[in-house]
Amino acid sequence: DAGVIQSPRHEVTEMGQEVTLRCKPISGHNSLFWYRQTMMRGLELLIYFNNNVPIDDSGMPEDRFSAKMPNASFSTLKIQPSEPRDSAVYFCASSLEVGRGSEQYFGPGTRLTVT
Amino acid sequence: SQKIEQNSEALNIQEGKTATLTCNYTNYSPAYLQWYRQDPGRGPVFLLLIRENEKEKRKERLKVTFDTTLKQSLFHITASQPADSATYLCALKDSSYKLIFGSGTRLLVRP
């Protein structure tokens, strides 16, 4: 298995531009998570999907952020418009099931730089 | 307020020694706690899970303890090797489904 796949690995964009991050979870995993990691705030959960349905988006910073999971093998995280403070590493993770101690499998991350 | 605390200072030890990392938490009653390893430029990788009714868990050179009275977990690497150098994150499951991550402790093992 290739593991969780994320693209792009690096993204540099100018303030105000739209950014779309992509994730392919591990086949058979029911849960998908988007995280953001910065030096100041560590690893923060942004949104969680179970069986393609968004369950909790309380970690999404503001309306500029949106996430979708149109099917079990694909999810996107969109930032529109992007701002310099959105610069961070964004991780997608998947797990077999939530709540019973299933470990999360993380992708390699997308390093986003907004200038 | 709820907190998970890991030592922000790097732990620097000699190869062959035992590394001990600490994870303290307040105002949580986690059902379980997990430890992850993160290398630079990569995503975290799961290492071990310990449940609230377990005192200790082992896997090869790794050992995790969980003291719900002290609200603390200790992560040990015995016979440490330079390849063990990485950042180690603890994560606990809160009252919902979420995993809450600590900020991590960087371990440096000198040859």
Contacts between the chains, C-beta under 8 A, distances in Angstrom:
chain1	res1	chain2	res2	distance
A	4	B	43	7.5
A	42	B	101	6.1
A	42	B	102	7.2
A	42	B	103	4.2
A	42	B	104	7.1
A	43	B	44	7.3
A	43	B	89	6.9
A	43	B	101	4.2
A	45	B	98	5.9
A	45	B	99	7.3
A	45	B	100	7.9
A	48	B	97	7.1
A	48	B	98	7.3
A	55	B	97	7.6
A	56	B	96	7.6
A	56	B	97	7.9
A	56	B	98	7.5
A	91	B	43	5.2
A	91	B	44	7.7
A	93	B	43	7.3
A	98	B	97	4.4
A	99	B	93	7.4
A	99	B	97	4.8
A	101	B	31	7.7
A	101	B	32	5.0
A	101	B	34	7.6
A	101	B	49	5.2
A	101	B	51	7.0
A	101	B	93	7.4
A	103	B	34	6.5
A	103	B	46	3.6
A	103	B	49	6.6
A	104	B	44	7.9
A	104	B	46	6.7
A	104	B	99	6.6
A	105	B	46	7.2
A	106	B	43	3.0
A	106	B	44	5.1
A	106	B	45	7.1
A	107	B	43	5.5
A	108	B	41	7.7
A	108	B	42	6.0
A	108	B	43	5.6
A	109	B	41	7.8
A	109	B	42	7.4
A	109	B	43	5.4
